Amino acid sequence: MSDTIEKEKFVELNYKVIDKKTGDILVTIDYPLGYVHGVNDVLSEQVTKELYGKKVGDIIDVPIDTKQLYGERDESLVFTDHIDNVPEEYREVGMTITMENEKGEPKNFIVTRFDDKSLTVDGNNPLCGRDVIFKLEVLSIREATDEEVELGGAVDADPDLNEILQ
């Protein structure tokens, strides 16, 4: 049994996303992320390549090009409205508001600012336009079961990290 990350190994990781400029932790997870290496695309190709060959206990820093992942920041996705037009339950920084376009397609917006007169929401990914580093720690590596290989991750798990990692 190999104790290094390679194709079709089940791997569990912890990770943080760190703002390169300020050193602030922008994202952290409260539970390990489990995936089957080389099968699941929950991680970007850049991260997957850096993890190949790593062992339990290894910690790696991977600079991520957020422009490649999310594109350029789009200021047309930032809106400010009079506070009286916004329901009370949405008046909190960090609150996610789902809106639909004219085609009925949903889009998430995050409240970034509000005061007694106005509220501002931003539809860009929170990492868009930032210079970030993914700090990953390898927690465990084992042979994946056939079912895990087929699913790309742990059975009965549904990691939805697309907003951050893809």
DAHU-V944354 format. One record per pair of residues at least 12 apart in sequence whose C-alpha atoms are under 8 Angstrom apart, sorted by the first residue. I is the first residue (numbers start at 1). J is the second residue. D is the distance in whole Angstrom. If there is no record, write none. Layout:
# DAHU-V944354
i->I j->J d->D
i->I j->J d->D
This chain:
# DAHU-V944354
i->1 j->142 d->8
i->1 j->143 d->8
i->2 j->142 d->8
i->3 j->55 d->6
i->3 j->56 d->7
i->3 j->141 d->6
i->3 j->142 d->7
i->4 j->52 d->8
i->4 j->53 d->5
i->4 j->54 d->5
i->4 j->55 d->5
i->4 j->56 d->7
i->4 j->141 d->7
i->5 j->37 d->7
i->5 j->51 d->7
i->5 j->52 d->5
i->5 j->53 d->5
i->5 j->54 d->5
i->5 j->55 d->6
i->5 j->141 d->7
i->6 j->37 d->6
i->6 j->38 d->7
i->6 j->52 d->6
i->6 j->53 d->6
i->7 j->36 d->8
i->7 j->37 d->5
i->7 j->38 d->5
i->7 j->39 d->7
i->8 j->36 d->5
i->8 j->37 d->5
i->8 j->38 d->6
i->8 j->39 d->7
i->8 j->143 d->7
i->8 j->144 d->6
i->8 j->149 d->6
i->9 j->36 d->5
i->9 j->37 d->5
i->9 j->141 d->6
i->9 j->142 d->6
i->9 j->143 d->5
i->9 j->144 d->5
i->10 j->34 d->7
i->10 j->35 d->6
i->10 j->36 d->4
i->10 j->37 d->6
i->10 j->141 d->6
i->10 j->142 d->5
i->10 j->143 d->6
i->10 j->144 d->5
i->10 j->148 d->8
i->10 j->153 d->7
i->11 j->34 d->6
i->11 j->35 d->6
i->11 j->36 d->6
i->11 j->37 d->7
i->11 j->138 d->7
i->11 j->139 d->8
i->11 j->140 d->6
i->11 j->141 d->5
i->11 j->142 d->7
i->12 j->32 d->6
i->12 j->33 d->5
i->12 j->34 d->4
i->12 j->35 d->7
i->12 j->138 d->6
i->12 j->139 d->5
i->12 j->140 d->5
i->12 j->141 d->7
i->13 j->32 d->5
i->13 j->33 d->5
i->13 j->34 d->7
i->13 j->136 d->6
i->13 j->137 d->5
i->13 j->138 d->5
i->13 j->139 d->5
i->13 j->140 d->7
i->14 j->29 d->7
i->14 j->31 d->7
i->14 j->32 d->5
i->14 j->33 d->6
i->14 j->136 d->6
i->14 j->137 d->5
i->14 j->138 d->7
i->14 j->139 d->7
i->15 j->28 d->6
i->15 j->29 d->6
i->15 j->134 d->7
i->15 j->135 d->5
i->15 j->136 d->4
i->15 j->137 d->6
i->16 j->28 d->4
i->16 j->29 d->7
i->16 j->134 d->6
i->16 j->135 d->5
i->16 j->136 d->7
i->17 j->132 d->7
i->17 j->133 d->6
i->17 j->134 d->5
i->17 j->135 d->6
i->18 j->132 d->5
i->18 j->133 d->5
i->18 j->134 d->6
i->18 j->135 d->7
i->19 j->130 d->7
i->19 j->131 d->6
i->19 j->132 d->5
i->19 j->133 d->7
i->20 j->131 d->6
i->20 j->132 d->5
i->20 j->133 d->6
i->21 j->131 d->7
i->21 j->132 d->8
i->32 j->139 d->8
i->33 j->159 d->7
i->34 j->153 d->6
i->34 j->154 d->6
i->35 j->152 d->6
i->35 j->153 d->4
i->35 j->154 d->7
i->36 j->144 d->7
i->36 j->148 d->7
i->36 j->149 d->6
i->36 j->152 d->5
i->36 j->153 d->5
i->37 j->152 d->8
i->39 j->149 d->7
i->39 j->152 d->5
i->40 j->151 d->8
i->40 j->152 d->4
i->40 j->153 d->7
i->42 j->159 d->8
i->42 j->160 d->8
i->42 j->161 d->7
i->42 j->162 d->7
i->42 j->165 d->7
i->42 j->166 d->7
i->43 j->165 d->6
i->43 j->166 d->7
i->44 j->165 d->6
i->44 j->166 d->6
i->46 j->64 d->8
i->47 j->62 d->7
i->50 j->62 d->7
i->54 j->138 d->8
i->55 j->138 d->7
i->55 j->141 d->8
i->56 j->137 d->8
i->56 j->138 d->5
i->56 j->139 d->5
i->56 j->140 d->6
i->56 j->141 d->7
i->57 j->137 d->6
i->57 j->138 d->5
i->57 j->139 d->6
i->58 j->137 d->6
i->58 j->138 d->6
i->59 j->135 d->7
i->59 j->136 d->6
i->59 j->137 d->4
i->59 j->138 d->6
i->60 j->134 d->8
i->60 j->135 d->6
i->60 j->136 d->5
i->60 j->137 d->7
i->61 j->133 d->6
i->61 j->134 d->6
i->61 j->135 d->4
i->61 j->136 d->7
i->62 j->133 d->5
i->62 j->134 d->5
i->62 j->135 d->6
i->63 j->131 d->8
i->63 j->132 d->6
i->63 j->133 d->4
i->63 j->134 d->6
i->64 j->131 d->7
i->64 j->132 d->6
i->64 j->133 d->6
i->64 j->134 d->7
i->65 j->131 d->7
i->65 j->132 d->7
i->66 j->127 d->7
i->66 j->128 d->6
i->66 j->129 d->6
i->66 j->130 d->7
i->66 j->131 d->7
i->66 j->132 d->7
i->67 j->128 d->7
i->67 j->129 d->7
i->69 j->165 d->8
i->69 j->166 d->6
i->70 j->125 d->7
i->70 j->128 d->6
i->70 j->166 d->8
i->71 j->128 d->7
i->72 j->128 d->7
i->72 j->129 d->7
i->73 j->124 d->7
i->73 j->128 d->6
i->73 j->129 d->6
i->74 j->124 d->7
i->77 j->122 d->6
i->77 j->123 d->5
i->77 j->124 d->6
i->78 j->120 d->7
i->78 j->121 d->6
i->78 j->122 d->4
i->78 j->123 d->6
i->78 j->124 d->8
i->79 j->120 d->6
i->79 j->121 d->5
i->79 j->122 d->7
i->80 j->118 d->7
i->80 j->119 d->5
i->80 j->120 d->4
i->80 j->121 d->7
i->81 j->118 d->6
i->81 j->119 d->6
i->81 j->120 d->7
i->82 j->117 d->6
i->82 j->118 d->4
i->82 j->119 d->6
i->83 j->114 d->8
i->83 j->115 d->8
i->83 j->116 d->7
i->83 j->117 d->5
i->83 j->118 d->4
i->83 j->119 d->6
i->84 j->117 d->8
i->84 j->118 d->8
i->86 j->119 d->8
i->90 j->111 d->8
i->91 j->111 d->8
i->91 j->114 d->7
i->91 j->119 d->7
i->92 j->111 d->7
i->92 j->113 d->8
i->92 j->114 d->7
i->93 j->110 d->8
i->93 j->111 d->5
i->93 j->112 d->5
i->93 j->113 d->6
i->93 j->114 d->7
i->94 j->110 d->6
i->94 j->111 d->5
i->94 j->112 d->6
i->95 j->110 d->6
i->95 j->111 d->5
i->96 j->108 d->6
i->96 j->109 d->6
i->96 j->110 d->5
i->96 j->111 d->6
i->97 j->109 d->5
i->97 j->110 d->6
i->97 j->111 d->8
i->107 j->123 d->7
i->108 j->123 d->6
i->109 j->121 d->6
i->109 j->122 d->5
i->109 j->123 d->4
i->109 j->124 d->7
i->110 j->122 d->5
i->110 j->123 d->6
i->125 j->163 d->7
i->125 j->164 d->8
i->127 j->164 d->8
